[in-house]
């Protein structure tokens, strides 16, 4: 779903407004992407108050760090050698999606089950893309360990602060 579609879901309206009031909607969108279920999980991760607070911001940050850490440690780091080779191709090309036929020409296929990549059809052509927004950030940022995850998260929040100024 697009960001606008997520923001139009009635069950998320109050939460989205709270995120916006704290300038957190950007980082949350970049990490969670267009999955309403992931937004609902975030709202359930802690008791929501009706006011923005430092505690609320910290809870959101902690949740996003957990999502990114899981994308690194349970998906990318534990993937097969074949999937890691595809990760390397994405990093070298700085790509967000790669035609399946291009990977096949390199002798690479997405193996299943796969928590890192998915195959998608766009305009009649098949592509491979990261399975989630968090995995995409891990790949694009060349994130290798939990310290890198923390730095990525800080960068996402600093970008938001810069836009507010």
N, C-alpha and C positions, 0 to 999 in steps of 0.2 A: 504494500500500500504506500501511497505517497504521504509525505509529511502532512499535507492538508487533509487527507482522508483520515489519518490517525487523529489529528486535532479535532475532527468533526464527530468523533465517536462520543455520544452523550455520556457514557460511563466514565470516560477519561477527561471530560471537560474541566472539572475542578482541579484535577491533578495537573493537567497541561497548563492551566492558568497559573498554578502555583510554581511550576517549573519556569514558566516565562517570567514571573515576578522575581525570580532569583537568577535569571539569565542562564538557566540550566537546560533549556529546551534544545539548544544546539548540540552540546556534548551528548545528551541522552539520545537524540536522533542519530548522531554519528555512530554510536555504539550499538543501540538496539535496532535501528533501521525501521522498516515498515511492518513490524510484527505486533499486532495488538496484544497478543498473548504475553509478549515480553514486557510491554508497558503495564499490563495488569499484574504481572508477577512483581514488578517494581513497586506498584502501589500496595501490594500485599506484604512486601518485605519489611514494612514498618508501619506504625500507627501514623496516619496522616493528620496533621494539625491543619487548621485553616490559615495559618500564618507562616510566612517564610522565616526560617531561623537558621542559625549556624549549624544546629544539630541536624536539621533537614538537609542542608547542603552536604554535610559530612556523610549522612546516610546514603544520599544519592551517589556521591563520589565512591563510597565503599562498595555499593552495589555494582557500579560500572567497572570498578577495578576487579571485582569478582568475576564479572562477565568476560572481561578481557583476559584475565588470568586463566579462566577455564578454556577460552578459545585457544590460548597458547598451550597450556599444559595438558589438556585433555583431548585437544583436536590436532593442532599442528605438530606438536612435539611427539605425539604418540602415533602419528600417521605412518603408513608404509613408506618404504624407500621410493617407490614409484610416485606416490603423492608428494613426497618431499622434492623429488625431481621436478614435478610440475610447479611446486611453490617456487623453486629456483628460477624457472622460466618466467613466472609472473613477476618476480623481483627484477630479473634482468631486463625484461621488456617494459617494466613499470606499467603493466596492463591491468585493467579491471575485468576484462574477459578476453578469452582467446578462442578462435575457431577450433572446434574439435579436430578438423582435418589437419590443421597446422600441428597439433600435438601428435596426431597419428603419424605424420610425416617425420616427426622426431623419435618415433617409436614409443610414445607415451599414451596410455589410456587411463581414464579415471577408473580406479578399482572401487568396488562396492562391498560392504557399506562404507561410506565416506562422509566424515564430519567436516572435511575441509572444503571440498568442491561439490558443485552440482552442475548438471547439464541443463541448459535452457535453450529454447528455440525462440529466435528473434528474427522477424522479417524473413521467415522461411529458412534460416540458417541456424545450425547448432553451434553453441558456444559452451565453454567451461568457464564458470565464475565462482568466486568464493561463496561458500554455503550461507554465510551470515555476514552482517556488517562488521561484527567484531573480528571475525576471521580476516576479512578484507583489510581492516586496520592493522592487524598483526602482520599480514603479508606485506602490505605497502610500506609499513614503518620498519620493516626488517627487525621486528621485535624478537629477541632471542631468550630473554629471561625476565623474571619478575621485576627487576629494577627497570628494565626497558618499558614494561607495562606501566609502572608508576610514572616514568618520564612522559610516556605517551598521554596518559591521563592528565598530567599537569599541563602539557601542551594544548590539549583540547580545551581545558578550562581557561588557560591564558588567552587563547584565541577568542573565546567568548568575552573575556574582560576587555580585550582590545577593541572589539566591536562596539561595546557599550560606551567606551570613552568618547 
